[in-house]
């Protein structure tokens, strides 16, 4: 099968479109705050910039929010580290909680 100019153009456009998608995702994440990778999370806890995740969850439970944590992220929001927790309570309605990672205090439920 001969390679036509149209095929080459199609391949180039597909490659360009594919490289634009990760950039768009990064831009969206920067708007809401970038979340840390596992190694960065461990370093933040080790240097006492963030409380351990278990302490943050315990603080949430102490305030009456009994739910299973199905996802936890440590994110930087404007220079402030926060845990963003996805919760599944007995009601089955998925909710999110934001916890100040510096002191473990809940900031809000959404």
HUSULBEL-V539529 format. One record per helix or strand of 2 or more residues. SS is the DSSP state (@ for helix, = for strand). FROM is the first residue (numbers start at 1). LEN is the number of residues. If there is no record, write none. Layout:
ss-><SS & SS>
from-><FROM & FROM>
len-><LEN & LEN>
This chain:
ss-><@ & @ & @ & = & = & = & =>
from-><5 & 38 & 53 & 68 & 80 & 94 & 106>
len-><28 & 9 & 10 & 10 & 9 & 7 & 4>
